[in-house]
Amino acid sequence: MATRLVTADARGRVRVAQPDREYLVREEPDGTLILEPAVVVSELECRYLANIALQARIEYARDHPDQRVSRKRRS
């Protein structure tokens, strides 16, 4: 990250983050605040990301389209 010079406003505040963006804030023992960009992930996506076997099955299916099984849609 590039070094930037910032100026505090009349109330002593500086803008350190991008507007309309979420951050996780962590305070170090010396009082330094660390802002880490964050995104919200659904519970379903978390479960998918934690399930390595499911990811492997999906990747295999994508790599081998010739082995797909056709299914009739219910009407």
C-alpha positions as YAML, in Angstrom:
chain: A
units: angstrom
residues:
- id: 1
  name: MET
  ca: [0.00, 0.00, 0.00]
- id: 2
  name: ALA
  ca: [1.29, 3.44, -0.91]
- id: 3
  name: THR
  ca: [1.98, 6.02, 1.77]
- id: 4
  name: ARG
  ca: [-0.48, 8.92, 1.80]
- id: 5
  name: LEU
  ca: [-0.48, 12.24, 3.59]
- id: 6
  name: VAL
  ca: [-3.86, 12.98, 5.19]
- id: 7
  name: THR
  ca: [-5.13, 16.07, 6.99]
- id: 8
  name: ALA
  ca: [-7.42, 15.92, 10.01]
- id: 9
  name: ASP
  ca: [-10.67, 17.90, 9.96]
- id: 10
  name: ALA
  ca: [-11.66, 20.42, 12.66]
- id: 11
  name: ARG
  ca: [-12.76, 17.57, 14.95]
- id: 12
  name: GLY
  ca: [-9.50, 15.64, 14.56]
- id: 13
  name: ARG
  ca: [-10.90, 13.01, 12.20]
- id: 14
  name: VAL
  ca: [-9.29, 11.62, 9.09]
- id: 15
  name: ARG
  ca: [-10.89, 9.52, 6.39]
- id: 16
  name: VAL
  ca: [-8.87, 6.33, 6.15]
- id: 17
  name: ALA
  ca: [-11.30, 4.05, 4.34]
- id: 18
  name: GLN
  ca: [-13.32, 4.07, 1.16]
- id: 19
  name: PRO
  ca: [-16.96, 5.13, 1.52]
- id: 20
  name: ASP
  ca: [-19.65, 2.42, 1.34]
- id: 21
  name: ARG
  ca: [-17.19, -0.34, 2.17]
- id: 22
  name: GLU
  ca: [-17.16, -2.61, 5.22]
- id: 23
  name: TYR
  ca: [-14.05, -3.23, 7.29]
- id: 24
  name: LEU
  ca: [-13.02, -5.44, 10.17]
- id: 25
  name: VAL
  ca: [-11.19, -3.30, 12.73]
- id: 26
  name: ARG
  ca: [-8.52, -4.77, 14.97]
- id: 27
  name: GLU
  ca: [-6.64, -2.88, 17.67]
- id: 28
  name: GLU
  ca: [-3.02, -3.79, 18.26]
- id: 29
  name: PRO
  ca: [-1.53, -3.69, 21.80]
- id: 30
  name: ASP
  ca: [0.16, -0.37, 21.00]
- id: 31
  name: GLY
  ca: [-3.19, 1.22, 20.04]
- id: 32
  name: THR
  ca: [-2.70, 0.95, 16.28]
- id: 33
  name: LEU
  ca: [-5.96, 0.28, 14.45]
- id: 34
  name: ILE
  ca: [-5.84, -2.19, 11.56]
- id: 35
  name: LEU
  ca: [-8.66, -1.96, 9.01]
- id: 36
  name: GLU
  ca: [-9.16, -5.05, 6.86]
- id: 37
  name: PRO
  ca: [-11.64, -4.88, 3.95]
- id: 38
  name: ALA
  ca: [-14.47, -7.34, 4.54]
- id: 39
  name: VAL
  ca: [-17.44, -8.83, 2.70]
- id: 40
  name: VAL
  ca: [-20.51, -10.59, 4.02]
- id: 41
  name: VAL
  ca: [-20.75, -14.26, 3.03]
- id: 42
  name: SER
  ca: [-23.99, -16.22, 3.34]
- id: 43
  name: GLU
  ca: [-24.20, -19.23, 5.64]
- id: 44
  name: LEU
  ca: [-24.77, -21.46, 2.61]
- id: 45
  name: GLU
  ca: [-21.59, -20.22, 0.95]
- id: 46
  name: CYS
  ca: [-19.63, -20.74, 4.19]
- id: 47
  name: ARG
  ca: [-20.88, -24.34, 4.33]
- id: 48
  name: TYR
  ca: [-19.86, -24.86, 0.69]
- id: 49
  name: LEU
  ca: [-16.39, -23.38, 1.28]
- id: 50
  name: ALA
  ca: [-15.93, -25.65, 4.31]
- id: 51
  name: ASN
  ca: [-16.97, -28.79, 2.37]
- id: 52
  name: ILE
  ca: [-13.88, -29.81, 0.39]
- id: 53
  name: ALA
  ca: [-15.51, -33.05, -0.82]
- id: 54
  name: LEU
  ca: [-18.46, -31.16, -2.35]
- id: 55
  name: GLN
  ca: [-16.11, -28.71, -4.05]
- id: 56
  name: ALA
  ca: [-14.17, -31.63, -5.52]
- id: 57
  name: ARG
  ca: [-17.36, -33.28, -6.83]
- id: 58
  name: ILE
  ca: [-18.51, -30.05, -8.46]
- id: 59
  name: GLU
  ca: [-15.07, -29.46, -9.99]
- id: 60
  name: TYR
  ca: [-15.04, -33.04, -11.31]
- id: 61
  name: ALA
  ca: [-18.51, -32.56, -12.85]
- id: 62
  name: ARG
  ca: [-17.37, -29.36, -14.53]
- id: 63
  name: ASP
  ca: [-14.24, -31.05, -15.91]
- id: 64
  name: HIS
  ca: [-16.17, -34.10, -17.21]
- id: 65
  name: PRO
  ca: [-19.39, -32.88, -18.89]
- id: 66
  name: ASP
  ca: [-19.59, -36.12, -20.89]
- id: 67
  name: GLN
  ca: [-20.41, -38.02, -17.67]
- id: 68
  name: ARG
  ca: [-23.41, -35.89, -16.72]
- id: 69
  name: VAL
  ca: [-26.70, -37.68, -16.20]
- id: 70
  name: SER
  ca: [-29.78, -36.17, -17.88]
- id: 71
  name: ARG
  ca: [-32.77, -35.77, -15.64]
- id: 72
  name: LYS
  ca: [-36.37, -35.16, -16.66]
- id: 73
  name: ARG
  ca: [-37.94, -32.03, -15.27]
- id: 74
  name: ARG
  ca: [-41.13, -32.40, -13.31]
- id: 75
  name: SER
  ca: [-44.06, -30.49, -14.71]
...
